[in-house]
Amino acid sequence: MEFLLATQEFEIRGHPYEGFPILLKANHDVFVEGMEFLVHHCLKRGSVQSRRSWETFGRDLCDYFEFIEANGFDWRELDHRNHETLLALYRDVSFDRFNLSASTVNRRLHLVIKFYQFALKQGWVNTLPYDLETVRVRQTKGLLAHTDTSGGYAVKPDVLLKTRPTKIKVLNKEQVDELLKTTRNKTLRLIVRLALLTGLRKEELLTIPVHYISAPQSISARSHVVVELDPQEMSTKGDTPRTIHLPISLMADLWDYVIHERHETIRKHGTDPKALFVTAKGNPWSIRTSLNNSLNRLALPFSCYPHILRHTYATHTLKSLLDREGLSFDSHLSKLIKEKNPEVFSYLEQLLEKKGLAFNPLIYVRDRLGHSSITTTEKYLHFLDDIEDDLRTSYQEEIEEMAKEAACA
């Protein structure tokens, strides 16, 4: 099985789909059934809005069918032997031999399961290569617990691995300080600061347009600049627009970078990229590898990758805002937030309104991060006790002060 990404010439009903995954069999024929499924899964369904998900789906499906080809199986022949072992064997080889994480294996299995469900509807197979089992699930707590009719049980495919919730990693003050002081490359340090102060994802950091940066003297704001992220101009998850607040001090340093280092680099190499950050050769940074590799080369004594910077922004900013609004983490209201329950959160909002607190820290952080659900943002509440006391307030001011010291070191 071979995996390719389509060029602009690839069209479906006259509409181009550049970057769409193409699956080829060992004889270089198109894997028709796989392509029909990907068109259905990625294009016809409304829930897959991001083109950047296409490659992941294509590679995951390709990995499974490479396994099928390499072992001489026929994915259509689900006899008794294969019915019991096909997906389980793929699972065990992925987990035991190739040491993939349980979450990665399950992600691939979920897609393969959807493929077989699609194949059953199309009549390509007459059974499914897995059974369903009943498992216990966490029941709803809070105001509307009585509406939960699950009985504490749900069904799931029996081939999936058991996983444990992954604890997010957050940098503390000392680690942030070491990161900034170790980062000698000015461009990389600006990227790190932008991540720490806005929570932008890796794709967003590396595709934010240069024209979003303005001269400080043209800005009337005293502390922050409101920046509107337009998915027509840069990458945003789900191609959804959102707003970030950029500290004025960082905007000033980014402007200095644009008119000096960046200008000289692109002039020297004759390039004209739309992205803000450019490499030493004047090209945009590679979204797939460049930032991760640059952080790895710092050889820090702790884990540091783009999403940790995002987690750091979210956790510390949320704590700082909760404190500012007088909502101590140990208070009754904050304990309600921890419930991970939309109904309880709605109740919390009503209490906040009665207290005259129109500003809601969770809503603010949710909107800055671009989360589609408040429950995704709530996970950061569980890690507030893990961060240092002296980084719980004035988070952005602390980061900027560290950046200044690192630049002078």
SULJO-V394771 format. One record per backbone hydrogen bond with DSSP energy under -1.0 kcal/mol. CO is the residue of the C=O (numbers start at 1). NH is the residue of the N-H. If there is no record, write none. Layout:
# SULJO-V394771
CO&NH  CO&NH
This chain:
# SULJO-V394771
2&24  4&22  6&19  7&10  10&17  12&15  15&12  17&20  20&6  22&4  23&31  24&2  25&28  29&25  30&32  31&35  32&36  33&37  34&38  35&39  36&40  37&41  38&42  39&43  39&44  40&45  47&49  50&53  51&54  53&57  54&58  55&59  56&60  57&61  58&62  59&63  60&64  61&65  62&66  63&67  64&68  65&69  66&70  67&71  68&73  69&72  74&77  76&78  77&79  79&83  80&84  81&85  82&86  85&89  86&90  87&91  88&92  89&93  90&94  91&95  92&96  93&97  93&98  94&100  101&105  102&106  103&107  104&108  105&109  106&110  107&111  108&112  109&113  110&114  111&115  112&116  113&117  114&118  115&119  116&120  117&121  118&122  119&124  131&158  133&156  135&154  142&145  144&147  145&148  150&153  152&137  154&135  156&133  157&160  172&176  173&177  174&178  175&179  176&180  177&181  178&182  179&183  182&184  185&189  186&190  187&191  188&192  189&193  190&194  191&195  192&196  193&197  194&198  195&199  201&205  202&206  204&208  208&276  209&212  210&213  215&218  216&219  223&248  225&246  227&244  229&242  230&233  230&234  236&239  242&229  244&227  246&225  247&251  248&252  249&253  250&254  251&255  252&256  253&257  254&258  255&259  256&260  257&262  260&264  261&265  262&266  263&267  264&268  265&269  266&270  266&271  274&210  279&282  283&279  289&293  290&294  291&295  292&296  293&297  296&299  305&308  305&309  306&310  307&311  308&312  309&313  310&314  311&315  312&316  313&317  314&318  315&319  316&320  317&321  318&322  319&323  320&324  321&325  322&327  323&326  328&331  331&335  332&336  333&337  334&338  336&339  337&340  341&345  342&346  343&347  344&348  345&349  346&350  347&351  348&352  349&353  350&354  351&355  352&357  353&356  360&364  361&365  362&366  363&367  364&368  365&369  366&370  366&371  374&378  377&380  378&381  379&382  380&383  383&386  384&387  388&391  389&392  394&398  395&399  396&400  397&401  398&402  399&403  400&404  401&405  402&406  403&407  404&408  405&409
